[in-house]
Amino acid sequence: MKISPKDALQQLAEHTSPFKQLFNHGSLEVEVYKPEQIDLQEVHDKDEIYVIISGTGKFKNGQQHMPFAPGDFLFVPAGIDHRFYDFTDDFSTWVFFYGPKGGGQPHSE
């Protein structure tokens, strides 16, 4: 299975929503996400990973705020308020949901 960022964004452009599911397997769901001006997403019931495709901006993850850029990996545990803000017009990201509803358990050492 292969999906390039270009192919993902082309499929998204043919869709009426800022996100498009591209693949799923077991508990894994893969989407592309490209909000316009405002990120209106809500809290999710599964753990989530973002890998930034393009653009820059800031990301709120619970109480943390951090800048992001292409290639960055961002993890959000299930149930945590999060959103992108102050992002450039070219911002887009891969989104990966996985695991059980309510999120996985942190690894203890």
C-alpha positions in Angstrom: 0.0 0.0 0.0 1.4 3.4 -0.9 -0.3 6.9 -0.8 1.8 9.9 -1.6 1.1 13.3 -0.1 0.2 14.5 -3.6 -2.3 11.7 -4.2 -3.8 12.2 -0.7 -4.3 16.0 -1.2 -5.8 15.4 -4.7 -8.3 13.0 -3.2 -9.1 15.5 -0.5 -9.6 18.3 -3.1 -12.3 16.1 -4.6 -14.0 15.9 -1.2 -16.2 18.4 0.6 -14.6 18.1 4.1 -11.3 19.2 5.4 -10.3 15.6 6.1 -10.5 12.4 4.0 -10.1 8.8 5.2 -7.7 7.1 2.9 -7.0 3.7 4.5 -8.0 1.5 7.3 -6.7 -1.8 8.6 -7.8 -3.3 12.0 -7.9 -0.4 14.4 -5.7 1.8 12.2 -7.3 4.7 10.3 -5.3 6.9 8.0 -6.6 10.3 6.9 -5.3 13.5 5.4 -6.4 16.7 7.0 -6.2 20.3 5.6 -8.3 22.8 7.6 -8.9 26.3 6.2 -8.1 29.1 8.5 -9.6 27.4 11.7 -9.2 23.9 13.1 -12.6 22.9 14.3 -11.8 19.3 15.3 -13.1 17.9 18.6 -11.6 15.5 21.1 -11.2 12.0 19.8 -11.8 8.6 21.5 -8.7 6.9 20.1 -4.9 7.7 20.3 -3.8 9.9 17.4 -0.6 10.7 15.6 -0.1 13.6 13.2 2.9 13.7 10.7 3.0 17.2 9.1 3.0 17.1 5.3 3.4 20.9 4.7 3.1 24.3 6.3 3.9 25.6 9.7 2.0 26.9 12.7 1.3 26.1 16.3 -0.3 23.1 18.0 -2.2 23.0 21.3 -1.9 19.5 22.9 -3.7 19.6 26.3 -1.9 22.4 28.2 1.1 22.4 25.9 1.6 24.7 23.0 4.3 24.1 20.4 5.4 25.1 16.9 5.3 22.6 14.1 6.9 22.2 10.7 6.9 19.7 7.8 8.0 16.2 9.0 7.2 16.7 12.6 5.5 13.9 14.6 2.8 14.9 17.1 1.1 12.4 19.5 -2.2 13.1 21.1 -3.6 10.6 23.7 -7.3 9.8 23.4 -9.6 12.3 25.2 -7.1 15.2 25.1 -8.2 18.6 23.7 -6.0 19.6 20.9 -5.9 21.8 17.8 -3.8 23.5 15.2 -3.7 27.3 15.1 -1.8 30.2 13.5 -1.0 27.9 10.6 0.0 28.8 7.0 -2.4 28.4 4.1 -0.4 25.4 2.8 -0.8 23.4 6.0 -1.7 19.8 5.7 -1.0 16.7 7.8 -1.3 12.9 7.8 -3.6 11.7 10.7 -3.3 8.2 12.2 -5.9 6.9 14.6 -5.2 3.6 16.2 -5.8 1.3 19.2 -8.8 0.8 21.4 -11.4 3.5 22.2 -10.2 5.3 25.3 -6.6 5.0 24.2 -3.8 2.5 24.9 -2.0 2.2 28.2 1.4 4.0 28.5 4.4 1.7 28.4 5.9 1.2 31.9 9.6 0.4 32.3 
